[in-house]
Amino acid sequence: MEIQTAVVNLSALAHEGRLSIFRLLVTAGPEGIAAGDIARHVASPPSTTTANLHILAQAGLVTSRRDGRSIIYTACYAVMRDLLAYLMEDCCSGSPEICAPLAAIASQCCVAEGACT
């Protein structure tokens, strides 16, 4: 990952509403959540939710698909994984105990490969 991409991703997540939406979508899994349901879950007006989803999509962190009259949003797990790897690639400096808690959390993840590649 290039530093510019990491900055764009982190900038998109550096907002309480967008971070809440992204965490909700990560929890939802590959099936995603409809835009209206996202707004209700995060207790945000639909217009604000749409603006936040647009910023997350521009950063490559979420994708959308139409399902009838609904737009379903899904977290881009590949982008999230690349961002986390970028942040951790120089971690530990020979002291694996520093990153051990993070490795344990990462090993619990069960997301399908290739989402939003």
Backbone as JSON Lines, residues from 0, in Angstrom:
{"i":0,"aa":"M","n":[0.85,-1.17,0.0],"ca":[0.0,0.0,0.0],"c":[0.89,1.23,0.0]}
{"i":1,"aa":"E","n":[0.51,2.21,-0.79],"ca":[1.22,3.48,-0.84],"c":[0.76,4.36,0.33]}
{"i":2,"aa":"I","n":[1.65,5.23,0.77],"ca":[1.32,6.1,1.9],"c":[0.11,6.98,1.59]}
{"i":3,"aa":"Q","n":[-0.04,7.44,0.33],"ca":[-1.17,8.29,-0.03],"c":[-2.49,7.54,0.14]}
{"i":4,"aa":"T","n":[-2.5,6.26,-0.23],"ca":[-3.71,5.44,-0.07],"c":[-4.04,5.28,1.41]}
{"i":5,"aa":"A","n":[-3.02,5.03,2.22],"ca":[-3.23,4.88,3.66],"c":[-3.8,6.17,4.25]}
{"i":6,"aa":"V","n":[-3.3,7.31,3.81],"ca":[-3.79,8.6,4.32],"c":[-5.25,8.8,3.94]}
{"i":7,"aa":"V","n":[-5.61,8.47,2.7],"ca":[-7.01,8.6,2.26],"c":[-7.9,7.68,3.1]}
{"i":8,"aa":"N","n":[-7.49,6.43,3.3],"ca":[-8.27,5.49,4.1],"c":[-8.44,5.97,5.53]}
{"i":9,"aa":"L","n":[-7.34,6.38,6.13],"ca":[-7.39,6.83,7.52],"c":[-8.19,8.12,7.67]}
{"i":10,"aa":"S","n":[-8.08,9.01,6.69],"ca":[-8.87,10.25,6.73],"c":[-10.35,9.95,6.68]}
{"i":11,"aa":"A","n":[-10.74,8.98,5.86],"ca":[-12.16,8.62,5.77],"c":[-12.66,8.04,7.09]}
{"i":12,"aa":"L","n":[-11.81,7.33,7.78],"ca":[-12.21,6.71,9.05],"c":[-12.09,7.66,10.24]}
{"i":13,"aa":"A","n":[-11.46,8.8,10.05],"ca":[-11.2,9.74,11.14],"c":[-12.4,10.65,11.41]}
{"i":14,"aa":"H","n":[-13.56,10.02,11.54],"ca":[-14.81,10.75,11.81],"c":[-15.71,9.77,12.55]}
{"i":15,"aa":"E","n":[-16.29,10.22,13.63],"ca":[-17.09,9.33,14.48],"c":[-18.19,8.61,13.7]}
{"i":16,"aa":"G","n":[-18.92,9.33,12.88],"ca":[-20.02,8.72,12.12],"c":[-19.53,7.71,11.11]}
{"i":17,"aa":"R","n":[-18.47,8.06,10.37],"ca":[-17.96,7.13,9.35],"c":[-17.33,5.9,9.99]}
{"i":18,"aa":"L","n":[-16.62,6.1,11.08],"ca":[-16.03,4.95,11.77],"c":[-17.12,4.03,12.3]}
{"i":19,"aa":"S","n":[-18.19,4.59,12.83],"ca":[-19.31,3.77,13.31],"c":[-19.94,2.98,12.18]}
{"i":20,"aa":"I","n":[-20.12,3.62,11.04],"ca":[-20.69,2.94,9.88],"c":[-19.76,1.82,9.42]}
{"i":21,"aa":"F","n":[-18.47,2.12,9.31],"ca":[-17.53,1.1,8.84],"c":[-17.5,-0.1,9.78]}
{"i":22,"aa":"R","n":[-17.47,0.16,11.08],"ca":[-17.46,-0.95,12.05],"c":[-18.75,-1.78,11.96]}
{"i":23,"aa":"L","n":[-19.87,-1.12,11.73],"ca":[-21.13,-1.82,11.54],"c":[-21.06,-2.72,10.31]}
{"i":24,"aa":"L","n":[-20.52,-2.19,9.21],"ca":[-20.43,-2.99,7.99],"c":[-19.45,-4.14,8.13]}
{"i":25,"aa":"V","n":[-18.38,-3.94,8.85],"ca":[-17.43,-5.03,9.09],"c":[-18.13,-6.15,9.85]}
{"i":26,"aa":"T","n":[-18.93,-5.77,10.84],"ca":[-19.68,-6.75,11.64],"c":[-20.73,-7.47,10.81]}
{"i":27,"aa":"A","n":[-21.33,-6.76,9.86],"ca":[-22.42,-7.33,9.05],"c":[-21.94,-8.45,8.13]}
{"i":28,"aa":"G","n":[-20.7,-8.42,7.75],"ca":[-20.18,-9.46,6.87],"c":[-20.45,-9.17,5.4]}
{"i":29,"aa":"P","n":[-20.15,-10.14,4.56],"ca":[-20.24,-9.95,3.11],"c":[-21.65,-9.68,2.59]}
{"i":30,"aa":"E","n":[-22.68,-10.01,3.35],"ca":[-24.04,-9.73,2.88],"c":[-24.39,-8.26,2.95]}
{"i":31,"aa":"G","n":[-23.71,-7.49,3.81],"ca":[-23.9,-6.05,3.88],"c":[-25.19,-5.63,4.54]}
{"i":32,"aa":"I","n":[-25.46,-4.32,4.48],"ca":[-26.65,-3.74,5.11],"c":[-27.2,-2.66,4.19]}
{"i":33,"aa":"A","n":[-28.51,-2.56,4.14],"ca":[-29.16,-1.51,3.35],"c":[-28.88,-0.14,3.96]}
{"i":34,"aa":"A","n":[-28.8,0.87,3.1],"ca":[-28.47,2.23,3.54],"c":[-29.43,2.73,4.62]}
{"i":35,"aa":"G","n":[-30.71,2.5,4.46],"ca":[-31.68,2.94,5.46],"c":[-31.47,2.28,6.81]}
{"i":36,"aa":"D","n":[-31.13,0.99,6.78],"ca":[-30.86,0.28,8.03],"c":[-29.59,0.79,8.7]}
{"i":37,"aa":"I","n":[-28.59,1.17,7.88],"ca":[-27.37,1.74,8.44],"c":[-27.71,3.03,9.19]}
{"i":38,"aa":"A","n":[-28.51,3.89,8.56],"ca":[-28.89,5.16,9.18],"c":[-29.59,4.92,10.52]}
{"i":39,"aa":"R","n":[-30.48,3.93,10.56],"ca":[-31.18,3.63,11.81],"c":[-30.22,3.1,12.87]}
{"i":40,"aa":"H","n":[-29.31,2.2,12.48],"ca":[-28.36,1.63,13.43],"c":[-27.44,2.68,14.05]}
{"i":41,"aa":"V","n":[-27.01,3.64,13.26],"ca":[-26.08,4.64,13.78],"c":[-26.8,5.92,14.23]}
{"i":42,"aa":"A","n":[-28.13,5.89,14.17],"ca":[-28.96,7.02,14.6],"c":[-28.51,8.33,13.94]}
{"i":43,"aa":"S","n":[-28.46,8.28,12.62],"ca":[-28.02,9.43,11.84],"c":[-29.05,9.72,10.76]}
{"i":44,"aa":"P","n":[-29.25,10.98,10.41],"ca":[-30.18,11.29,9.33],"c":[-29.74,10.61,8.03]}
{"i":45,"aa":"P","n":[-30.69,10.18,7.21],"ca":[-30.33,9.51,5.95],"c":[-29.37,10.32,5.07]}
{"i":46,"aa":"S","n":[-29.54,11.64,5.01],"ca":[-28.64,12.44,4.17],"c":[-27.21,12.43,4.69]}
{"i":47,"aa":"T","n":[-27.05,12.47,6.0],"ca":[-25.72,12.41,6.61],"c":[-25.1,11.04,6.38]}
{"i":48,"aa":"T","n":[-25.91,10.0,6.54],"ca":[-25.42,8.64,6.31],"c":[-24.97,8.48,4.87]}
{"i":49,"aa":"T","n":[-25.75,8.99,3.94],"ca":[-25.39,8.9,2.52],"c":[-24.07,9.61,2.26]}
{"i":50,"aa":"A","n":[-23.9,10.8,2.82],"ca":[-22.65,11.54,2.64],"c":[-21.47,10.77,3.22]}
{"i":51,"aa":"N","n":[-21.65,10.19,4.4],"ca":[-20.58,9.4,5.01],"c":[-20.26,8.15,4.2]}
{"i":52,"aa":"L","n":[-21.28,7.48,3.69],"ca":[-21.06,6.31,2.86],"c":[-20.32,6.67,1.58]}
{"i":53,"aa":"H","n":[-20.64,7.83,1.03],"ca":[-19.96,8.29,-0.19],"c":[-18.46,8.49,0.08]}
{"i":54,"aa":"I","n":[-18.13,9.1,1.19],"ca":[-16.72,9.32,1.55],"c":[-16.01,7.99,1.75]}
{"i":55,"aa":"L","n":[-16.65,7.06,2.44],"ca":[-16.06,5.73,2.63],"c":[-15.87,5.0,1.31]}
{"i":56,"aa":"A","n":[-16.84,5.15,0.4],"ca":[-16.74,4.51,-0.92],"c":[-15.61,5.14,-1.74]}
{"i":57,"aa":"Q","n":[-15.5,6.47,-1.7],"ca":[-14.43,7.16,-2.43],"c":[-13.06,6.7,-1.94]}
{"i":58,"aa":"A","n":[-12.95,6.37,-0.67],"ca":[-11.7,5.89,-0.09],"c":[-11.47,4.41,-0.39]}
{"i":59,"aa":"G","n":[-12.47,3.75,-0.96],"ca":[-12.34,2.33,-1.28],"c":[-12.65,1.4,-0.13]}
{"i":60,"aa":"L","n":[-13.19,1.93,0.96],"ca":[-13.44,1.12,2.15],"c":[-14.78,0.39,2.12]}
{"i":61,"aa":"V","n":[-15.71,0.86,1.31],"ca":[-17.01,0.19,1.18],"c":[-17.39,0.12,-0.29]}
{"i":62,"aa":"T","n":[-18.25,-0.8,-0.59],"ca":[-18.81,-0.93,-1.92],"c":[-20.32,-1.04,-1.79]}
{"i":63,"aa":"S","n":[-21.02,-0.8,-2.88],"ca":[-22.48,-0.87,-2.83],"c":[-23.0,-1.67,-4.01]}
{"i":64,"aa":"R","n":[-24.2,-2.19,-3.82],"ca":[-24.9,-2.89,-4.89],"c":[-26.39,-2.64,-4.72]}
{"i":65,"aa":"R","n":[-27.09,-2.65,-5.82],"ca":[-28.54,-2.45,-5.77],"c":[-29.21,-3.8,-5.57]}
{"i":66,"aa":"D","n":[-30.2,-3.81,-4.69],"ca":[-31.02,-5.0,-4.45],"c":[-32.47,-4.52,-4.43]}
{"i":67,"aa":"G","n":[-33.12,-4.58,-5.59],"ca":[-34.47,-4.04,-5.7],"c":[-34.42,-2.53,-5.53]}
{"i":68,"aa":"R","n":[-35.15,-2.03,-4.55],"ca":[-35.17,-0.59,-4.3],"c":[-34.12,-0.16,-3.28]}
{"i":69,"aa":"S","n":[-33.4,-1.1,-2.72],"ca":[-32.4,-0.79,-1.69],"c":[-31.0,-0.78,-2.27]}
{"i":70,"aa":"I","n":[-30.15,0.02,-1.63],"ca":[-28.72,-0.02,-1.92],"c":[-28.06,-0.66,-0.71]}
{"i":71,"aa":"I","n":[-27.37,-1.76,-0.98],"ca":[-26.72,-2.53,0.08],"c":[-25.24,-2.17,0.09]}
{"i":72,"aa":"Y","n":[-24.74,-1.83,1.26],"ca":[-23.33,-1.48,1.42],"c":[-22.59,-2.6,2.14]}
{"i":73,"aa":"T","n":[-21.36,-2.82,1.71],"ca":[-20.51,-3.87,2.27],"c":[-19.12,-3.3,2.52]}
{"i":74,"aa":"A","n":[-18.51,-3.7,3.61],"ca":[-17.12,-3.31,3.88],"c":[-16.2,-4.02,2.89]}
{"i":75,"aa":"C","n":[-15.18,-3.32,2.45],"ca":[-14.16,-3.92,1.57],"c":[-13.05,-4.49,2.45]}
{"i":76,"aa":"Y","n":[-13.17,-5.77,2.74],"ca":[-12.26,-6.42,3.66],"c":[-10.83,-6.44,3.15]}
{"i":77,"aa":"A","n":[-10.64,-6.55,1.85],"ca":[-9.29,-6.56,1.29],"c":[-8.59,-5.23,1.54]}
{"i":78,"aa":"V","n":[-9.32,-4.13,1.4],"ca":[-8.74,-2.81,1.65],"c":[-8.44,-2.65,3.14]}
{"i":79,"aa":"M","n":[-9.37,-3.1,3.98],"ca":[-9.15,-3.04,5.42],"c":[-7.91,-3.85,5.8]}
{"i":80,"aa":"R","n":[-7.8,-5.04,5.24],"ca":[-6.66,-5.92,5.53],"c":[-5.35,-5.25,5.08]}
{"i":81,"aa":"D","n":[-5.36,-4.64,3.88],"ca":[-4.16,-3.98,3.38],"c":[-3.77,-2.8,4.26]}
{"i":82,"aa":"L","n":[-4.76,-2.03,4.73],"ca":[-4.47,-0.9,5.6],"c":[-3.88,-1.38,6.92]}
{"i":83,"aa":"L","n":[-4.47,-2.4,7.51],"ca":[-3.95,-2.92,8.77],"c":[-2.55,-3.49,8.6]}
{"i":84,"aa":"A","n":[-2.32,-4.18,7.49],"ca":[-0.99,-4.72,7.21],"c":[0.03,-3.59,7.06]}
{"i":85,"aa":"Y","n":[-0.37,-2.53,6.36],"ca":[0.52,-1.38,6.18],"c":[0.89,-0.77,7.53]}
{"i":86,"aa":"L","n":[-0.1,-0.63,8.4],"ca":[0.16,-0.04,9.71],"c":[1.05,-0.91,10.59]}
{"i":87,"aa":"M","n":[1.0,-2.22,10.34],"ca":[1.73,-3.14,11.2],"c":[3.0,-3.71,10.58]}
{"i":88,"aa":"E","n":[3.3,-3.38,9.34],"ca":[4.39,-4.08,8.67],"c":[5.75,-3.89,9.34]}
{"i":89,"aa":"D","n":[5.97,-2.84,10.04],"ca":[7.24,-2.63,10.74],"c":[7.09,-2.8,12.26]}
{"i":90,"aa":"C","n":[6.02,-3.46,12.65],"ca":[5.72,-3.63,14.07],"c":[6.7,-4.58,14.75]}
{"i":91,"aa":"C","n":[6.87,-4.39,15.99],"ca":[7.54,-5.29,16.92],"c":[9.04,-5.08,17.08]}
{"i":92,"aa":"S","n":[9.77,-4.76,16.02],"ca":[11.22,-4.56,16.12],"c":[11.9,-5.67,16.93]}
{"i":93,"aa":"G","n":[11.56,-6.9,16.62],"ca":[12.17,-8.02,17.31],"c":[11.51,-8.37,18.63]}
{"i":94,"aa":"S","n":[10.41,-7.75,18.96],"ca":[9.7,-8.03,20.2],"c":[8.27,-8.46,19.87]}
{"i":95,"aa":"P","n":[8.06,-9.73,19.51],"ca":[6.74,-10.18,19.06],"c":[5.63,-10.01,20.09]}
{"i":96,"aa":"E","n":[5.97,-9.88,21.36],"ca":[4.93,-9.71,22.38],"c":[4.17,-8.39,22.2]}
{"i":97,"aa":"I","n":[4.78,-7.43,21.52],"ca":[4.12,-6.15,21.28],"c":[2.88,-6.35,20.42]}
{"i":98,"aa":"C","n":[3.0,-7.16,19.37],"ca":[1.9,-7.35,18.42],"c":[1.07,-8.6,18.68]}
{"i":99,"aa":"A","n":[1.42,-9.38,19.67],"ca":[0.7,-10.63,19.94],"c":[-0.8,-10.42,20.14]}
{"i":100,"aa":"P","n":[-1.25,-9.41,20.89],"ca":[-2.7,-9.22,21.03],"c":[-3.38,-8.92,19.7]}
{"i":101,"aa":"L","n":[-2.72,-8.17,18.83],"ca":[-3.3,-7.88,17.52],"c":[-3.36,-9.12,16.65]}
{"i":102,"aa":"A","n":[-2.33,-9.93,16.71],"ca":[-2.33,-11.18,15.93],"c":[-3.45,-12.1,16.39]}
{"i":103,"aa":"A","n":[-3.71,-12.13,17.68],"ca":[-4.79,-12.97,18.2],"c":[-6.14,-12.5,17.68]}
{"i":104,"aa":"I","n":[-6.36,-11.19,17.65],"ca":[-7.61,-10.64,17.13],"c":[-7.74,-10.96,15.64]}
{"i":105,"aa":"A","n":[-6.65,-10.76,14.89],"ca":[-6.68,-11.02,13.45],"c":[-6.96,-12.48,13.14]}
{"i":106,"aa":"S","n":[-6.48,-13.38,13.97],"ca":[-6.69,-14.8,13.7],"c":[-8.14,-15.23,13.89]}
{"i":107,"aa":"Q","n":[-8.94,-14.41,14.57],"ca":[-10.35,-14.72,14.79],"c":[-11.23,-14.3,13.61]}
{"i":108,"aa":"C","n":[-10.65,-13.54,12.71],"ca":[-11.43,-13.02,11.58],"c":[-11.79,-14.14,10.61]}
{"i":109,"aa":"C","n":[-13.03,-14.11,10.13],"ca":[-13.48,-15.2,9.27],"c":[-14.05,-14.67,7.95]}
{"i":110,"aa":"V","n":[-13.53,-13.58,7.44],"ca":[-14.03,-12.95,6.23],"c":[-13.5,-13.68,5.01]}
{"i":111,"aa":"A","n":[-14.38,-13.83,4.03],"ca":[-13.99,-14.48,2.79],"c":[-12.9,-13.7,2.09]}
{"i":112,"aa":"E","n":[-11.98,-14.41,1.45],"ca":[-10.92,-13.79,0.68],"c":[-11.46,-13.02,-0.5]}
{"i":113,"aa":"G","n":[-10.81,-11.94,-0.84],"ca":[-11.09,-11.26,-2.08],"c":[-12.23,-10.25,-2.05]}
{"i":114,"aa":"A","n":[-12.86,-10.0,-0.92],"ca":[-13.95,-9.04,-0.89],"c":[-13.42,-7.66,-1.25]}
{"i":115,"aa":"C","n":[-13.96,-7.07,-2.31],"ca":[-13.6,-5.74,-2.8],"c":[-12.15,-5.66,-3.27]}
{"i":116,"aa":"T","n":[-11.66,-6.66,-3.89],"ca":[-10.28,-6.59,-4.39],"c":[-10.2,-5.74,-5.61]}
